[in-house]
């Protein structure tokens, strides 16, 4: 049996968290959720997810900081960061990629498209 790929979903919106958790499990991934940046930092260090679906605007630690942390942590170098954000300005998107994001998806987004892009990321 192959190990399930691990996905961490980080968002302070409970509806987005719930729907993405359901969607990713339905597509065969092992899913963890974090409701804020502090939880995300904690989980990332212990679980070493393959992909982190990351909101940028959160009340405590923002997504940019979490991405920086992941990218400078050696044992997380295989972890792919996917930003999901309502911040759709070119500068925000560029900042996400500059910090090492594999993808930057603006909200609202197509869940079908998201699943497809995650599959591609994990097989790349």
C-alpha positions as MATLAB code, in Angstrom:
seq = 'XXXXXXXXXXXXXXXXXXXXXXXXXXXXXXXXXXXXXXXXXXXXXXXXXXXXXXXXXXXXXXXXXXXXXXXXXXXXXXXXXXXXXXXXXXXXXXXXXXXXXXXXXXXXXXXXXXXXXXXXXXXX';
ca = [
       0.000    0.000    0.000;
       1.271    3.446   -0.828;
       1.297    6.158    1.774;
      -1.354    8.797    1.293;
      -0.020   12.215    0.401;
      -0.492   14.608    3.297;
      -2.212   17.929    2.795;
      -2.493   20.648    5.400;
      -5.353   23.099    4.857;
      -4.870   26.444    6.616;
      -7.725   28.938    6.668;
      -9.518   30.950    9.327;
     -12.857   30.505    7.514;
     -14.527   27.368    8.937;
     -16.614   26.797    5.789;
     -13.588   26.840    3.514;
     -11.724   24.547    5.917;
     -14.576   22.068    6.055;
     -15.205   21.974    2.340;
     -11.517   21.649    1.422;
     -10.973   18.966    4.058;
     -13.900   16.992    2.618;
     -12.768   17.560   -0.971;
      -9.171   16.470   -0.340;
     -10.199   13.363    1.637;
     -12.633   12.452   -1.142;
      -9.707   12.635   -3.567;
      -7.632   10.230   -1.506;
      -5.393   12.512    0.518;
      -4.603   12.423    4.209;
      -5.820   15.801    5.463;
      -4.939   17.969    8.443;
      -6.503   21.341    9.161;
      -5.329   24.450   10.957;
      -7.642   27.342   11.821;
      -4.844   29.880   12.166;
      -1.162   30.461   11.550;
      -0.040   29.335   14.986;
      -1.730   25.941   14.564;
      -0.282   25.683   11.072;
       3.292   26.260   12.288;
       2.803   23.590   14.937;
       1.365   20.987   12.548;
       3.892   21.662    9.773;
       6.802   20.923   12.093;
       5.340   17.660   13.376;
       3.536   16.234   10.345;
       5.666   17.415    7.421;
       2.851   17.653    4.865;
       3.459   17.220    1.143;
       1.272   20.214    0.328;
       0.096   23.184    2.392;
      -3.026   24.977    1.131;
      -2.527   28.335    2.718;
      -4.737   31.376    3.201;
      -2.761   34.613    3.452;
      -4.946   36.827    5.601;
      -5.308   35.297    9.059;
      -5.624   36.887   12.483;
      -2.313   35.781   14.034;
       0.487   34.645   11.725;
      -0.179   35.390    8.055;
       0.343   32.973    5.196;
       3.453   34.767    3.952;
       5.173   34.172    7.316;
       4.188   30.502    7.323;
       5.537   30.084    3.790;
       8.840   31.726    4.811;
       9.082   29.347    7.769;
       8.427   26.277    5.582;
      10.952   27.358    2.955;
      13.761   27.946    5.453;
      13.212   24.653    7.317;
      15.418   21.951    5.804;
      13.181   18.973    6.632;
      10.266   20.725    4.877;
      12.055   21.416    1.614;
       9.831   18.919   -0.243;
       6.664   20.651    1.024;
       4.787   22.527   -1.687;
       2.971   25.718   -0.689;
      -0.238   26.698   -2.456;
      -1.587   30.123   -1.554;
      -5.367   30.547   -1.691;
      -6.221   34.180   -1.233;
      -8.666   36.935   -1.997;
      -5.582   39.124   -2.495;
      -5.512   39.209   -6.267;
      -3.226   42.170   -6.958;
      -0.195   41.382   -9.093;
       2.114   42.481   -6.232;
       0.480   40.066   -3.761;
       0.689   37.188   -6.211;
       4.313   38.016   -7.040;
       5.186   38.141   -3.337;
       3.697   34.653   -2.933;
       5.838   33.259   -5.731;
       8.910   35.160   -4.516;
       8.533   33.453   -1.140;
       8.589   30.057   -2.833;
       4.941   29.184   -3.444;
       4.330   26.458   -6.016;
       0.922   27.939   -6.860;
      -1.130   31.031   -6.080;
      -4.871   30.650   -6.492;
      -7.218   33.588   -6.061;
     -10.539   33.171   -4.261;
     -13.135   32.302   -5.275;
     -11.672   29.335   -7.140;
     -12.914   26.185   -8.822;
     -12.507   23.178   -6.537;
     -12.239   20.897   -9.561;
      -9.379   23.018  -10.865;
      -7.718   23.037   -7.425;
      -7.816   19.223   -7.198;
      -6.365   18.939  -10.691;
      -3.534   21.379   -9.882;
      -2.674   19.597   -6.633;
      -2.514   16.250   -8.456;
      -0.141   17.822  -10.975;
       2.013   19.310   -8.207;
       2.307   15.960   -6.461;
       3.261   14.082   -9.609;
       5.702   16.691  -10.866;
];
